Amino acid sequence: MPLRQMKESSEQHLVIKTHLQNHMNPPKKVPRAVQNGKGPPLLPQQEPLHNQTSPPNRNKGRRRGRGGRKFDQGDVLMRPSCRPCTDVVTNTANGSVENGNMNGGCDIEMGYPTSSKSLSFAPRPGYGQVGTKCIVKANHFFAELPDKDLNHYDVTITPEVSSKVVNRSIIAELVRLHRESDLGMRLPAYDGRKSLYTAGAFPFTWREFKIKLVDEDDRVNCPKREREYKVVIKFVARANLHHLGQFLAGKRADAPQEALQILDIVLRELSSKRFCPIGRSFFSPDIRTPQRLGEGLESWCGFYQSIRPTQMGLSLNIDMASAAFIEPLPVVEFVGQLLGKDVLSRQLSDADRIKIKKALRGVKVEVTHRGTFRRKYRVSGLTSQPTRELVFPVDENSTMKSVVEYFQEMYGFTIKYTHLPCLQVGNQKKANYLPMEACKIVEGQRYTKRLNEKQITALLKVTCQRPRDRENDILRTVQHNAYDQDPYAKEFGINISEKLASVEARILPAPWLKYHDSGKEKNCLPQVGQWNMMNKKMINGMTVSHWACINFSRSVQDSVAHTFCNELAQMCQVSGMEFNPEPVIPVYNAKPEQVEKALKHVCHVSTNKTKGKELDLLLAILPDNNGSLYGDLKRICETELGIISQCCLTKHVFRITKQYLANVSLKINVKMGGRNTVLVDAVSCRIPLVSDIPTIIFGADVTHPENGEDSSPSIAAVVASQDWPEVTKYAGLVCAQTQRQELIQDLYKTWHDPVRGVVSGGMIRDLLVSFRKATGQKPLRIIFYRDGVSEGQFYQVLLYELDAIRKACASLEPNYQPPVTFIIVQKRHHTRLFANNHRDRNSTDKSGNILPGTVVDTKICHPTEFDFYLCSHAGIQGTSRPAHYHVLWDENNFTADGIQSLTNNLCYTYARCTRSVSVVPPAYYAHLAAFRARFYMEPDLQENGSSGGGSAGHGGSKATRAAGDCGVKPLPALKENVKRVMFYC
């Protein structure tokens, strides 16, 4: 992991020069190095990052000193723009959007980082002041910084061992034998691989040890086999704790990753011995009784643990965790649970064998037919024949013996269920047969494949805890771990508090929402993160003139389907849409397996009846368990037929509620291109750094295939606002790319066209052009919310994707470089916030969670960087998880209040419901679009996933050309009328 570095240099390499200033963006002085001609020339567009050799430049987002402008943030936040929204940009009519040109209006020259060595993230501009102050508790526990020298040693074990468990056993034996002599009484912490850490130095810099280890895998109460290992320990470096102290105090910007890693490993050492470690979490069946999930799986409870640098110093983040494990059952019993039927007397079908083989491949089993001899094996396959038919050669003369006879003669073990197949263990060339009834699944194996719906539901029941219960469990875990008695923590001088951190927080006010003037309620102020559509009409209700309904559910009769469609049409009308109450054709019944035929038939018949006019909307009634039907329908409608569709499950058709119909009407309206509501501050031009000049807000996400899907590509999605100043409607584009690749490869791309030469494209460029077409103005500011990035990928993602944004802008016009604010959105973290007093009804919502709008930017946040936690939604079940926003790059000079309030307010504009949501909508929409695009991959496309990228929504030939040369088959292109609207809702 590269260390964060900030070059301390007075030399200025590139500058940002903007002529679009306003009262919120005061003009900046041009650095002297450029004024006197000593600096290098300004570049409108730079070469790709990996080809650059230019000296590092500083983050141009760093325009204020630390803590600057704290005193006036509240005033700036609500100060209206001094100019009307429509009169900000002039002289844009000469631009030709069709030619990809955006001339005029913006004379900005930007510099941007060329490598991670020159990159420092945006510093915190100060702390937020807006909102009602309160105290919350966080599951962070203060860790006192040790005052001992931390030493790093390299470990080489010969012969090489791949198992961390075996490695740890070898080092544990070494410490047991040599601690009091060769190791100088040191108690080292070991990462299970190549690194060993000590508090204070060993009395040597290099030493070799011979360690004999008993093989515990084979026998119980029998003579053990011994294996000898050579262990070489070599001094590497001494960690700089002074550097860590300066970083925690905010005096240095680069985190000393090695020191943090050492402390993390030290605090994990004892738990690694006590529990089953998986990633950063520890699990055990003793923490809480395992709960059955079905089909041979059970849930284990555990806890997550990680050391983190924060403003209050070092913090130990502890959270509860749950995971699915394979139940340690006899294999025959496991198979019975897996198939959900009696397997002791019934023959297995081919489908049964396939299911068993998939479930058991790679699973460790131990034999039970040899008394105390419990050798372990890993399952490699399943025989196609039953046990009674299996024979194998027993000598060089190829004398054959059956498996049944062999086990009877060799072990005195009678195989009862000879109709069952045998497990295959070992490699394909030399596979051994093991009868199912002679094997038991080894305890402690996490299930890494996909869970089914019932298993997910059962696991969620286990993990869903009310805030007070979760808080108590976390405190019990800390007390049970007894860090004050941990010999490794003592050795390294680490003290852990047993109290949750008390943190100052603020509750941001909910924004006023604007609805249509024809409704009884024109404006609405949400209460505790929610509201409803009673007495309100959509701000921009769309028209649905021609629609049809297909019923794929056998249990739904025509009369029931007709009643449902009629009530839905009425709800759409009441909500503000113009919705024709009568479908073009009567409800059409179809079989799920004939989805393509049915869709094309309905389209053809409807078009003939309307004399060539295409359907505006297709309603589809689906069975509750519909397998691939939903995905097939969406793929055909959105990539082949160009039809907007709305699916409804059978259970909702039979049990119609107004709330459900209202939510469906919201989805239909935005799919048709309408708006449900907008922020009052948006239409009144009162949003700082959004309302003053045309601003485009992006959301981006990458979804990766699930474990076990080795051939599927990753899917990237980018959405962007298409209305200004409302910033409510988003268009989206998706592309397939290299599996597990987090960088979005299709943000900007070029390719050679035989006629036009070098052609520029990519999702950013296309969405910028789309914004210009929709609004008549080019974006003069970019806000980019990026979802799904881990901390270790921050530098890489920022460097690559900021470069792509720059190039996409420059490809439209040489000097077109609007300032960018790049924000990472994280939901997969383990920080939880709890009310300071659970009994105080005024400080919690109905679920017992903290109130929506609660924001934290002190104490548990980063010592120097611009991040904050925001719980923007009201809890429903369990404990709310706040979103973590990290501003990596900020050329727009947002104040803490500015970006926090903007983010919170946007969470109230989510189109699919009348609730504020937990993640800012553009990031949410990008996630939905990426998830939707998985359905666009037909079965034959899912077998390829090597490299490159291909897009849906850019136009077929262009996407095919770009992706086909790189190995990943492109997604089928979205139809034009689909990609212009929020099809993913």
Secondary structure as the mmCIF struct_conf table of DSSP 4:
data_model
#
loop_
_struct_conf.conf_type_id
_struct_conf.id
_struct_conf.beg_label_comp_id
_struct_conf.beg_label_asym_id
_struct_conf.beg_label_seq_id
_struct_conf.end_label_comp_id
_struct_conf.end_label_asym_id
_struct_conf.end_label_seq_id
HELX_LH_PP_P HELX_LH_PP_P1 PRO A 2 ARG A 4
BEND BEND1 SER A 10 SER A 10
STRN STRN1 LYS A 17 LYS A 17
BEND BEND2 HIS A 19 HIS A 19
STRN STRN2 ASN A 22 ASN A 22
TURN_TY1_P TURN_TY1_P1 HIS A 23 MET A 24
STRN STRN3 ASN A 25 ASN A 25
HELX_LH_PP_P HELX_LH_PP_P2 PRO A 26 PRO A 31
HELX_RH_AL_P HELX_RH_AL_P1 ARG A 32 GLN A 35
TURN_TY1_P TURN_TY1_P2 ASN A 36 GLY A 37
BEND BEND3 GLY A 39 GLY A 39
HELX_LH_PP_P HELX_LH_PP_P3 PRO A 40 LEU A 42
BEND BEND4 PRO A 44 GLN A 45
HELX_LH_PP_P HELX_LH_PP_P4 GLN A 46 PRO A 48
HELX_RH_3T_P HELX_RH_3T_P1 LEU A 49 ASN A 51
HELX_LH_PP_P HELX_LH_PP_P5 SER A 54 PRO A 56
TURN_TY1_P TURN_TY1_P3 LYS A 60 GLY A 61
BEND BEND5 ARG A 64 ARG A 64
TURN_TY1_P TURN_TY1_P4 ARG A 66 ARG A 69
TURN_TY1_P TURN_TY1_P5 PHE A 71 ASP A 72
HELX_RH_AL_P HELX_RH_AL_P2 GLN A 73 MET A 78
HELX_LH_PP_P HELX_LH_PP_P6 ARG A 79 SER A 81
BEND BEND6 CYS A 82 ARG A 83
HELX_RH_3T_P HELX_RH_3T_P2 CYS A 85 ASP A 87
BEND BEND7 VAL A 88 VAL A 88
BEND BEND8 ASN A 91 ASN A 91
TURN_TY1_P TURN_TY1_P6 ALA A 93 ASN A 94
TURN_TY1_P TURN_TY1_P7 VAL A 97 GLY A 100
BEND BEND9 GLY A 104 GLY A 105
STRN STRN4 GLU A 109 GLU A 109
BEND BEND10 THR A 114 SER A 115
HELX_RH_3T_P HELX_RH_3T_P3 SER A 116 SER A 118
HELX_LH_PP_P HELX_LH_PP_P7 PHE A 121 ALA A 122
STRN STRN5 PRO A 123 PRO A 123
HELX_LH_PP_P HELX_LH_PP_P8 ARG A 124 ARG A 124
BEND BEND11 GLY A 131 GLY A 131
STRN STRN6 THR A 132 ALA A 138
BEND BEND12 ASN A 139 ASN A 139
STRN STRN7 HIS A 140 GLU A 144
HELX_LH_PP_P HELX_LH_PP_P9 LEU A 145 PRO A 146
BEND BEND13 LYS A 148 LYS A 148
HELX_LH_PP_P HELX_LH_PP_P10 ASP A 149 ASP A 149
STRN STRN8 LEU A 150 THR A 158
BEND BEND14 PRO A 159 PRO A 159
HELX_RH_AL_P HELX_RH_AL_P3 LYS A 164 HIS A 178
TURN_TY1_P TURN_TY1_P8 ARG A 179 MET A 185
STRN STRN9 ALA A 189 TYR A 190
BEND BEND15 GLY A 192 LYS A 194
STRN STRN10 SER A 195 ALA A 199
BEND BEND16 GLY A 200 GLY A 200
BEND BEND17 PRO A 203 PRO A 203
BEND BEND18 THR A 205 THR A 205
STRN STRN11 TRP A 206 VAL A 214
TURN_TY1_P TURN_TY1_P9 GLU A 216 ASP A 218
STRN STRN12 ARG A 219 ARG A 219
BEND BEND19 VAL A 220 CYS A 222
HELX_LH_PP_P HELX_LH_PP_P11 PRO A 223 ARG A 225
STRN STRN13 GLU A 226 ALA A 239
HELX_RH_AL_P HELX_RH_AL_P4 LEU A 241 LEU A 248
TURN_TY1_P TURN_TY1_P10 ALA A 249 GLY A 250
BEND BEND20 LYS A 251 LYS A 251
BEND BEND21 ALA A 253 ASP A 254
HELX_RH_AL_P HELX_RH_AL_P5 GLN A 257 ARG A 274
BEND BEND22 PHE A 275 PHE A 275
STRN STRN14 CYS A 276 ILE A 278
TURN_TY1_P TURN_TY1_P11 GLY A 279 ARG A 280
STRN STRN15 SER A 281 SER A 284
TURN_TY1_P TURN_TY1_P12 PRO A 285 ILE A 287
BEND BEND23 ARG A 288 ARG A 288
STRN STRN16 GLN A 291 GLY A 294
TURN_TY1_P TURN_TY1_P13 GLU A 295 GLY A 296
STRN STRN17 LEU A 297 THR A 310
TURN_TY1_P TURN_TY1_P14 GLN A 311 MET A 312
STRN STRN18 GLY A 313 ILE A 326
STRN STRN19 PRO A 330 PRO A 330
HELX_RH_AL_P HELX_RH_AL_P6 VAL A 331 LEU A 339
TURN_TY1_P TURN_TY1_P15 GLY A 340 GLY A 340
BEND BEND24 LYS A 341 LYS A 341
BEND BEND25 LEU A 344 ARG A 346
HELX_LH_PP_P HELX_LH_PP_P12 GLN A 347 SER A 349
HELX_RH_AL_P HELX_RH_AL_P7 ASP A 350 LEU A 360
TURN_TY1_P TURN_TY1_P16 ARG A 361 GLY A 362
STRN STRN20 LYS A 364 VAL A 367
TURN_TY1_P TURN_TY1_P17 HIS A 369 THR A 372
STRN STRN21 PHE A 373 PHE A 373
STRN STRN22 LYS A 376 PRO A 386
HELX_RH_3T_P HELX_RH_3T_P4 THR A 387 GLU A 389
STRN STRN23 VAL A 391 PRO A 393
BEND BEND26 ASP A 395 ASP A 395
TURN_TY1_P TURN_TY1_P18 GLU A 396 ASN A 397
STRN STRN24 MET A 400 SER A 402
HELX_RH_AL_P HELX_RH_AL_P8 VAL A 403 TYR A 411
BEND BEND27 LYS A 416 LYS A 416
TURN_TY1_P TURN_TY1_P19 THR A 418 HIS A 419
BEND BEND28 LEU A 420 LEU A 420
STRN STRN25 PRO A 421 VAL A 425
BEND BEND29 GLY A 426 GLY A 426
BEND BEND30 GLN A 428 GLN A 428
TURN_TY1_P TURN_TY1_P20 LYS A 429 LYS A 430
HELX_LH_PP_P HELX_LH_PP_P13 ALA A 431 ALA A 431
STRN STRN26 ASN A 432 PRO A 435
HELX_RH_3T_P HELX_RH_3T_P5 MET A 436 ALA A 438
STRN STRN27 CYS A 439 ILE A 441
HELX_LH_PP_P HELX_LH_PP_P14 VAL A 442 VAL A 442
BEND BEND31 GLU A 443 GLU A 443
STRN STRN28 ARG A 446 ARG A 446
BEND BEND32 LYS A 449 LYS A 449
HELX_RH_AL_P HELX_RH_AL_P9 GLU A 453 THR A 463
HELX_RH_AL_P HELX_RH_AL_P10 PRO A 467 ASN A 481
TURN_TY1_P TURN_TY1_P21 ALA A 482 ALA A 482
HELX_RH_3T_P HELX_RH_3T_P6 TYR A 483 GLN A 485
HELX_RH_AL_P HELX_RH_AL_P11 PRO A 487 PHE A 492
TURN_TY1_P TURN_TY1_P22 GLY A 493 GLY A 493
STRN STRN29 ASN A 495 ILE A 496
BEND BEND33 GLU A 498 LYS A 499
HELX_LH_PP_P HELX_LH_PP_P15 LEU A 500 LEU A 500
STRN STRN30 ALA A 501 ILE A 507
HELX_LH_PP_P HELX_LH_PP_P16 LEU A 508 TRP A 512
STRN STRN31 LEU A 513 LYS A 514
TURN_TY1_P TURN_TY1_P23 ASP A 517 SER A 518
BEND BEND34 GLY A 519 LYS A 520
BEND BEND35 LYS A 522 LYS A 522
STRN STRN32 ASN A 523 CYS A 524
STRN STRN33 GLN A 527 GLN A 527
TURN_TY1_P TURN_TY1_P24 VAL A 528 GLY A 529
STRN STRN34 GLN A 530 GLN A 530
TURN_TY1_P TURN_TY1_P25 MET A 534 ASN A 535
TURN_TY1_P TURN_TY1_P26 ILE A 539 ILE A 539
STRN STRN35 ASN A 540 ASN A 540
STRN STRN36 THR A 543 VAL A 544
BEND BEND36 HIS A 546 HIS A 546
STRN STRN37 TRP A 547 ASN A 551
TURN_TY1_P TURN_TY1_P27 ARG A 554 SER A 555
BEND BEND37 VAL A 556 VAL A 556
HELX_RH_AL_P HELX_RH_AL_P12 ASP A 558 VAL A 574
TURN_TY1_P TURN_TY1_P28 SER A 575 GLY A 576
STRN STRN38 GLU A 578 PHE A 579
BEND BEND38 PRO A 581 GLU A 582
BEND BEND39 VAL A 584 ILE A 585
HELX_LH_PP_P HELX_LH_PP_P17 PRO A 586 VAL A 587
STRN STRN39 TYR A 588 ASN A 589
HELX_RH_3T_P HELX_RH_3T_P7 PRO A 592 GLN A 594
HELX_RH_AL_P HELX_RH_AL_P13 VAL A 595 LYS A 609
TURN_TY1_P TURN_TY1_P29 THR A 610 GLY A 612
HELX_LH_PP_P HELX_LH_PP_P18 LYS A 613 LEU A 615
BEND BEND40 ASP A 616 ASP A 616
STRN STRN40 LEU A 617 LEU A 622
BEND BEND41 ASP A 624 ASN A 625
TURN_TY1_P TURN_TY1_P30 GLY A 627 SER A 628
HELX_RH_AL_P HELX_RH_AL_P14 LEU A 629 ILE A 636
HELX_RH_PI_P HELX_RH_PI_P1 CYS A 637 LEU A 641
STRN STRN41 SER A 645 LEU A 649
HELX_RH_AL_P HELX_RH_AL_P15 THR A 650 PHE A 654
BEND BEND42 ARG A 655 ARG A 655
HELX_RH_AL_P HELX_RH_AL_P16 LYS A 658 LYS A 671
TURN_TY1_P TURN_TY1_P31 MET A 672 GLY A 673
STRN STRN42 ARG A 675 ARG A 675
BEND BEND43 ASN A 676 ASN A 676
STRN STRN43 VAL A 678 LEU A 679
HELX_RH_AL_P HELX_RH_AL_P17 VAL A 680 VAL A 683
TURN_TY1_P TURN_TY1_P32 SER A 684 CYS A 685
BEND BEND44 ILE A 687 ILE A 687
TURN_TY1_P TURN_TY1_P33 PRO A 688 VAL A 690
BEND BEND45 SER A 691 ILE A 693
STRN STRN44 THR A 695 THR A 703
HELX_LH_PP_P HELX_LH_PP_P19 PRO A 705 GLU A 706
TURN_TY1_P TURN_TY1_P34 ASN A 707 GLY A 708
BEND BEND46 SER A 711 SER A 711
HELX_LH_PP_P HELX_LH_PP_P20 SER A 712 PRO A 713
STRN STRN45 SER A 714 SER A 721
BEND BEND47 ASP A 723 ASP A 723
TURN_TY1_P TURN_TY1_P35 TRP A 724 GLU A 726
STRN STRN46 TYR A 730 GLN A 737
BEND BEND48 THR A 738 THR A 738
TURN_TY1_P TURN_TY1_P36 GLN A 739 ARG A 740
BEND BEND49 LEU A 743 LEU A 743
TURN_TY1_P TURN_TY1_P37 GLN A 745 ASP A 746
BEND BEND50 LEU A 747 TYR A 748
STRN STRN47 LYS A 749 ASP A 753
TURN_TY1_P TURN_TY1_P38 PRO A 754 ARG A 756
STRN STRN48 GLY A 757 GLY A 761
HELX_RH_AL_P HELX_RH_AL_P18 MET A 763 THR A 775
BEND BEND51 GLY A 776 GLN A 777
BEND BEND52 LEU A 780 LEU A 780
STRN STRN49 ARG A 781 ASP A 787
BEND BEND53 GLY A 788 GLY A 788
HELX_RH_3T_P HELX_RH_3T_P8 GLU A 791 GLN A 793
HELX_RH_AL_P HELX_RH_AL_P19 PHE A 794 LEU A 812
TURN_TY1_P TURN_TY1_P39 PRO A 814 ASN A 815
STRN STRN50 VAL A 820 GLN A 826
BEND BEND54 ARG A 828 ARG A 828
STRN STRN51 LEU A 833 ALA A 835
BEND BEND55 ASN A 836 ASN A 836
TURN_TY1_P TURN_TY1_P40 HIS A 838 ARG A 839
HELX_RH_3T_P HELX_RH_3T_P9 ARG A 841 SER A 843
STRN STRN52 THR A 844 THR A 844
TURN_TY1_P TURN_TY1_P41 LYS A 846 SER A 847
BEND BEND56 GLY A 848 GLY A 848
HELX_LH_PP_P HELX_LH_PP_P21 ASN A 849 ASN A 849
STRN STRN53 ILE A 850 ILE A 850
HELX_LH_PP_P HELX_LH_PP_P22 LEU A 851 LEU A 851
TURN_TY1_P TURN_TY1_P42 PRO A 852 GLY A 853
STRN STRN54 THR A 854 VAL A 856
BEND BEND57 THR A 858 CYS A 861
BEND BEND58 PRO A 863 THR A 864
STRN STRN55 GLU A 865 GLU A 865
STRN STRN56 PHE A 866 CYS A 871
BEND BEND59 HIS A 873 HIS A 873
BEND BEND60 GLN A 877 GLY A 878
STRN STRN57 ALA A 883 ASP A 890
BEND BEND61 GLU A 891 ASN A 892
HELX_RH_AL_P HELX_RH_AL_P20 ALA A 896 LEU A 906
TURN_TY1_P TURN_TY1_P43 CYS A 907 TYR A 908
TURN_TY1_P TURN_TY1_P44 ALA A 911 ARG A 912
BEND BEND62 CYS A 913 THR A 914
STRN STRN58 ARG A 915 ARG A 915
BEND BEND63 SER A 918 VAL A 919
HELX_RH_AL_P HELX_RH_AL_P21 PRO A 921 ALA A 933
HELX_RH_3T_P HELX_RH_3T_P10 ARG A 934 TYR A 936
BEND BEND64 MET A 937 MET A 937
TURN_TY1_P TURN_TY1_P45 PRO A 939 ASP A 940
HELX_RH_3T_P HELX_RH_3T_P11 LEU A 941 GLU A 943
BEND BEND65 SER A 946 SER A 947
STRN STRN59 GLY A 949 ALA A 952
BEND BEND66 GLY A 953 HIS A 954
HELX_RH_AL_P HELX_RH_AL_P22 GLY A 956 GLY A 964
TURN_TY1_P TURN_TY1_P46 ASP A 965 CYS A 966
BEND BEND67 GLY A 967 VAL A 968
HELX_LH_PP_P HELX_LH_PP_P23 LYS A 969 LYS A 975
HELX_RH_AL_P HELX_RH_AL_P23 GLU A 976 LYS A 979
TURN_TY1_P TURN_TY1_P47 ARG A 980 TYR A 984
#
